[in-house]
Amino acid sequence: MRVFCLISIILLTACTREAAVPEEKVKKEISEENIAVTEDGKITFQIFNTVKVSQEKVESIKEELLDAYDDIQNSIHTDYVPSERINVFLNKGNQASWGMRSELKLFSIKENQYPLVHELTHSLLGYGDNFDSNMGYLTKEGFAAYMEDKHGKQKSHSHKIMKYFFDINKSIPIRKLIDLKQDDAYFRPPLTSQEEYTLQWMSYLHSASFVSYLIDTYGLEEFEGIYNKEDIASKIEEVYGKNISEIEKD
């Protein structure tokens, strides 16, 4: 009888252990499903599915992240060293997405309208000294929009819209968009009125169109020489041999 009980206890313990292992394995597999590592092993993306889209959608976003990483790595080069781990939050709502050194917050996920390439460009190439505005906004926002237009889903159609603004004499002079004393009013207004939203939208479009023109006309290597640099007006004249007004006229 004692032998039978002992065997029963052993069998019960073994079954309990066997039941526990798959549960831990499942948890590990679920966790691993939300991680993507770049082919060169330099960046690990951890996805937080707060909007609760399907795992199929998460897998799709993982592929987008890895593809975008390769595209950005093959564009321009900077001295900035990105974070080895970037947390990517898939959020509810349709607020503005943003990218920082170690964090991406993407909105409009279910609508498939998130600017992943744009925001990842910021995270991988740097922004100011430490994601601040001391180098202005034009080259960073313009290039992120250029990369989104080229490799992402959210097309800006910046040239077409800017042509309309030029035709109705409503464009914003580049000299204002690069003036560190007033560029916050264009790229980072308080957004307390529709006029401020429109002004910000126009500023992003203008920077996208301007940067796209520079790259399409002169190439990526030249643009690399002005990206995220101080005194952008002087740097543009040094690299392109023309001042801002001359290039804007072109």
LUMRO-854516 format. One record per residue (C-alpha): residue number from 0; chain; x, y, z. Coordinates in nm, 2 decimals. Layout:
# LUMRO-854516
R; NUM; A; X; Y; Z .
...
This chain:
# LUMRO-854516
R; 0; A; 0.00; 0.00; 0.00 .
R; 1; A; 0.28; 0.24; 0.10 .
R; 2; A; 0.46; 0.15; -0.22 .
R; 3; A; 0.15; 0.23; -0.43 .
R; 4; A; 0.10; 0.56; -0.25 .
R; 5; A; 0.47; 0.65; -0.30 .
R; 6; A; 0.44; 0.57; -0.67 .
R; 7; A; 0.12; 0.77; -0.69 .
R; 8; A; 0.29; 1.07; -0.53 .
R; 9; A; 0.59; 1.04; -0.77 .
R; 10; A; 0.36; 1.02; -1.07 .
R; 11; A; 0.15; 1.31; -0.95 .
R; 12; A; 0.46; 1.52; -0.89 .
R; 13; A; 0.59; 1.44; -1.23 .
R; 14; A; 0.26; 1.53; -1.40 .
R; 15; A; 0.25; 1.86; -1.21 .
R; 16; A; 0.60; 1.94; -1.32 .
R; 17; A; 0.52; 1.85; -1.68 .
R; 18; A; 0.21; 2.07; -1.67 .
R; 19; A; 0.42; 2.37; -1.53 .
R; 20; A; 0.69; 2.36; -1.80 .
R; 21; A; 0.46; 2.42; -2.10 .
R; 22; A; 0.30; 2.72; -1.92 .
R; 23; A; 0.64; 2.88; -1.87 .
R; 24; A; 0.74; 2.80; -2.23 .
R; 25; A; 0.42; 2.96; -2.35 .
R; 26; A; 0.49; 3.28; -2.15 .
R; 27; A; 0.84; 3.29; -2.29 .
R; 28; A; 0.72; 3.23; -2.65 .
R; 29; A; 0.46; 3.51; -2.61 .
R; 30; A; 0.74; 3.75; -2.48 .
R; 31; A; 0.97; 3.65; -2.77 .
R; 32; A; 0.70; 3.71; -3.02 .
R; 33; A; 0.71; 4.08; -2.93 .
R; 34; A; 1.08; 4.12; -2.99 .
R; 35; A; 1.26; 4.19; -3.31 .
R; 36; A; 1.64; 4.20; -3.34 .
R; 37; A; 1.82; 4.37; -3.64 .
R; 38; A; 2.02; 4.14; -3.86 .
R; 39; A; 2.35; 4.31; -3.74 .
R; 40; A; 2.24; 4.25; -3.38 .
R; 41; A; 2.28; 4.62; -3.29 .
R; 42; A; 1.92; 4.71; -3.21 .
R; 43; A; 1.65; 4.51; -3.02 .
R; 44; A; 1.30; 4.63; -3.06 .
R; 45; A; 1.05; 4.55; -2.78 .
R; 46; A; 0.69; 4.59; -2.89 .
R; 47; A; 0.42; 4.68; -2.64 .
R; 48; A; 0.08; 4.59; -2.79 .
R; 49; A; -0.13; 4.83; -2.58 .
R; 50; A; -0.38; 4.87; -2.86 .
R; 51; A; -0.43; 4.49; -2.86 .
R; 52; A; -0.41; 4.43; -3.23 .
R; 53; A; -0.37; 4.07; -3.36 .
R; 54; A; -0.03; 3.89; -3.34 .
R; 55; A; -0.04; 3.89; -3.72 .
R; 56; A; -0.03; 4.27; -3.71 .
R; 57; A; 0.25; 4.27; -3.46 .
R; 58; A; 0.45; 4.04; -3.68 .
R; 59; A; 0.39; 4.28; -3.97 .
R; 60; A; 0.51; 4.58; -3.76 .
R; 61; A; 0.82; 4.38; -3.67 .
R; 62; A; 0.90; 4.33; -4.03 .
R; 63; A; 0.84; 4.70; -4.10 .
R; 64; A; 1.08; 4.80; -3.82 .
R; 65; A; 1.36; 4.57; -3.95 .
R; 66; A; 1.31; 4.69; -4.31 .
R; 67; A; 1.30; 5.05; -4.20 .
R; 68; A; 1.62; 5.00; -3.99 .
R; 69; A; 1.80; 4.87; -4.30 .
R; 70; A; 1.67; 5.16; -4.52 .
R; 71; A; 1.77; 5.42; -4.27 .
R; 72; A; 2.12; 5.26; -4.22 .
R; 73; A; 2.16; 5.28; -4.59 .
R; 74; A; 2.07; 5.65; -4.62 .
R; 75; A; 2.29; 5.91; -4.45 .
R; 76; A; 2.54; 5.86; -4.16 .
R; 77; A; 2.58; 6.06; -3.85 .
R; 78; A; 2.80; 6.06; -3.54 .
R; 79; A; 2.49; 5.97; -3.33 .
R; 80; A; 2.49; 5.63; -3.16 .
R; 81; A; 2.13; 5.50; -3.11 .
R; 82; A; 2.01; 5.31; -2.81 .
R; 83; A; 2.07; 4.93; -2.83 .
R; 84; A; 1.71; 4.88; -2.71 .
R; 85; A; 1.41; 5.07; -2.85 .
R; 86; A; 1.07; 5.02; -2.69 .
R; 87; A; 0.79; 5.05; -2.95 .
R; 88; A; 0.44; 5.13; -2.81 .
R; 89; A; 0.14; 5.06; -3.02 .
R; 90; A; -0.12; 5.30; -2.88 .
R; 91; A; -0.49; 5.36; -2.91 .
R; 92; A; -0.61; 5.69; -3.06 .
R; 93; A; -0.50; 5.91; -3.34 .
R; 94; A; -0.26; 6.14; -3.16 .
R; 95; A; 0.07; 6.25; -3.32 .
R; 96; A; 0.33; 5.97; -3.31 .
R; 97; A; 0.68; 6.04; -3.20 .
R; 98; A; 1.03; 5.89; -3.18 .
R; 99; A; 1.29; 5.95; -2.91 .
R; 100; A; 1.63; 5.78; -2.84 .
R; 101; A; 1.49; 5.46; -2.68 .
R; 102; A; 1.12; 5.49; -2.74 .
R; 103; A; 0.87; 5.50; -3.03 .
R; 104; A; 0.51; 5.58; -2.96 .
R; 105; A; 0.29; 5.50; -3.26 .
R; 106; A; -0.08; 5.59; -3.29 .
R; 107; A; -0.35; 5.52; -3.55 .
R; 108; A; -0.24; 5.15; -3.56 .
R; 109; A; -0.58; 5.00; -3.65 .
R; 110; A; -0.62; 5.26; -3.92 .
R; 111; A; -0.28; 5.17; -4.06 .
R; 112; A; -0.18; 5.53; -4.06 .
R; 113; A; 0.13; 5.53; -3.83 .
R; 114; A; 0.45; 5.70; -3.96 .
R; 115; A; 0.69; 5.43; -3.84 .
R; 116; A; 0.97; 5.52; -4.08 .
R; 117; A; 0.95; 5.89; -4.00 .
R; 118; A; 0.98; 5.83; -3.62 .
R; 119; A; 1.24; 5.56; -3.64 .
R; 120; A; 1.45; 5.80; -3.85 .
R; 121; A; 1.46; 6.03; -3.56 .
R; 122; A; 1.55; 5.75; -3.32 .
R; 123; A; 1.83; 5.61; -3.53 .
R; 124; A; 1.99; 5.93; -3.66 .
R; 125; A; 1.95; 6.17; -3.37 .
R; 126; A; 1.78; 6.50; -3.31 .
R; 127; A; 1.97; 6.80; -3.18 .
R; 128; A; 2.22; 6.73; -2.91 .
R; 129; A; 1.99; 6.50; -2.71 .
R; 130; A; 1.65; 6.51; -2.88 .
R; 131; A; 1.62; 6.89; -2.83 .
R; 132; A; 1.57; 7.18; -3.06 .
R; 133; A; 1.91; 7.35; -3.04 .
R; 134; A; 1.99; 7.25; -3.41 .
R; 135; A; 1.64; 7.35; -3.53 .
R; 136; A; 1.39; 7.13; -3.70 .
R; 137; A; 1.41; 7.17; -4.07 .
R; 138; A; 1.67; 6.90; -4.17 .
R; 139; A; 1.54; 6.65; -3.92 .
R; 140; A; 1.17; 6.67; -3.99 .
R; 141; A; 1.24; 6.72; -4.36 .
R; 142; A; 1.45; 6.41; -4.39 .
R; 143; A; 1.22; 6.20; -4.17 .
R; 144; A; 0.94; 6.30; -4.41 .
R; 145; A; 1.15; 6.22; -4.71 .
R; 146; A; 1.23; 5.87; -4.57 .
R; 147; A; 0.86; 5.81; -4.49 .
R; 148; A; 0.77; 5.91; -4.84 .
R; 149; A; 1.03; 5.68; -4.99 .
R; 150; A; 1.00; 5.38; -4.77 .
R; 151; A; 0.69; 5.42; -4.55 .
R; 152; A; 0.31; 5.42; -4.58 .
R; 153; A; 0.22; 5.78; -4.50 .
R; 154; A; 0.30; 5.98; -4.82 .
R; 155; A; 0.31; 6.36; -4.77 .
R; 156; A; 0.27; 6.47; -5.13 .
R; 157; A; 0.48; 6.77; -5.02 .
R; 158; A; 0.58; 6.89; -5.37 .
R; 159; A; 0.22; 6.90; -5.50 .
R; 160; A; 0.08; 7.07; -5.19 .
R; 161; A; 0.37; 7.32; -5.17 .
R; 162; A; 0.31; 7.41; -5.54 .
R; 163; A; -0.04; 7.51; -5.44 .
R; 164; A; 0.08; 7.72; -5.15 .
R; 165; A; 0.33; 7.89; -5.38 .
R; 166; A; 0.06; 7.96; -5.63 .
R; 167; A; -0.16; 8.13; -5.37 .
R; 168; A; 0.14; 8.31; -5.21 .
R; 169; A; 0.10; 8.13; -4.88 .
R; 170; A; 0.43; 7.96; -4.84 .
R; 171; A; 0.66; 8.01; -4.54 .
R; 172; A; 1.01; 8.15; -4.62 .
R; 173; A; 1.28; 7.90; -4.53 .
R; 174; A; 1.47; 8.17; -4.35 .
R; 175; A; 1.18; 8.17; -4.09 .
R; 176; A; 1.18; 7.79; -4.06 .
R; 177; A; 1.55; 7.78; -3.98 .
R; 178; A; 1.55; 8.08; -3.74 .
R; 179; A; 1.62; 7.94; -3.40 .
R; 180; A; 1.44; 8.24; -3.24 .
R; 181; A; 1.11; 8.16; -3.41 .
R; 182; A; 1.11; 7.81; -3.54 .
R; 183; A; 0.93; 7.67; -3.24 .
R; 184; A; 0.63; 7.88; -3.34 .
R; 185; A; 0.62; 7.69; -3.67 .
R; 186; A; 0.72; 7.33; -3.57 .
R; 187; A; 0.61; 7.32; -3.21 .
R; 188; A; 0.32; 7.56; -3.16 .
R; 189; A; 0.10; 7.52; -2.85 .
R; 190; A; -0.17; 7.37; -3.08 .
R; 191; A; -0.46; 7.55; -2.90 .
R; 192; A; -0.63; 7.65; -3.23 .
R; 193; A; -0.69; 7.53; -3.58 .
R; 194; A; -0.46; 7.79; -3.71 .
R; 195; A; -0.17; 7.65; -3.51 .
R; 196; A; -0.24; 7.30; -3.64 .
R; 197; A; -0.24; 7.43; -3.99 .
R; 198; A; 0.08; 7.63; -3.94 .
R; 199; A; 0.26; 7.32; -3.81 .
R; 200; A; 0.13; 7.10; -4.09 .
R; 201; A; 0.25; 7.36; -4.35 .
R; 202; A; 0.60; 7.38; -4.18 .
R; 203; A; 0.64; 7.00; -4.19 .
R; 204; A; 0.53; 7.00; -4.56 .
R; 205; A; 0.77; 7.28; -4.65 .
R; 206; A; 1.06; 7.11; -4.48 .
R; 207; A; 0.97; 6.78; -4.65 .
R; 208; A; 0.95; 6.95; -5.00 .
R; 209; A; 1.27; 7.15; -4.94 .
R; 210; A; 1.48; 6.85; -4.82 .
R; 211; A; 1.34; 6.63; -5.10 .
R; 212; A; 1.44; 6.89; -5.35 .
R; 213; A; 1.80; 6.90; -5.21 .
R; 214; A; 1.84; 6.52; -5.21 .
R; 215; A; 1.68; 6.47; -5.55 .
R; 216; A; 1.89; 6.75; -5.71 .
R; 217; A; 2.23; 6.72; -5.53 .
R; 218; A; 2.22; 6.37; -5.36 .
R; 219; A; 2.23; 6.22; -5.02 .
R; 220; A; 2.60; 6.27; -4.96 .
R; 221; A; 2.57; 6.65; -4.98 .
R; 222; A; 2.26; 6.65; -4.76 .
R; 223; A; 2.45; 6.45; -4.50 .
R; 224; A; 2.67; 6.75; -4.47 .
R; 225; A; 2.39; 6.97; -4.34 .
R; 226; A; 2.18; 6.73; -4.14 .
R; 227; A; 2.14; 6.83; -3.78 .
R; 228; A; 2.41; 7.10; -3.80 .
R; 229; A; 2.45; 7.43; -3.63 .
R; 230; A; 2.40; 7.76; -3.83 .
R; 231; A; 2.22; 7.58; -4.10 .
R; 232; A; 2.21; 7.88; -4.34 .
R; 233; A; 2.59; 7.90; -4.35 .
R; 234; A; 2.62; 7.52; -4.37 .
R; 235; A; 2.38; 7.51; -4.67 .
R; 236; A; 2.58; 7.78; -4.85 .
R; 237; A; 2.91; 7.60; -4.77 .
R; 238; A; 2.78; 7.26; -4.90 .
R; 239; A; 2.57; 7.37; -5.20 .
R; 240; A; 2.74; 7.69; -5.31 .
R; 241; A; 2.42; 7.88; -5.29 .
R; 242; A; 2.24; 8.07; -5.02 .
R; 243; A; 1.90; 7.99; -4.89 .
R; 244; A; 1.72; 8.24; -5.11 .
R; 245; A; 1.89; 8.11; -5.43 .
R; 246; A; 1.80; 7.75; -5.35 .
R; 247; A; 1.45; 7.84; -5.25 .
R; 248; A; 1.41; 8.02; -5.58 .
R; 249; A; 1.54; 7.71; -5.76 .
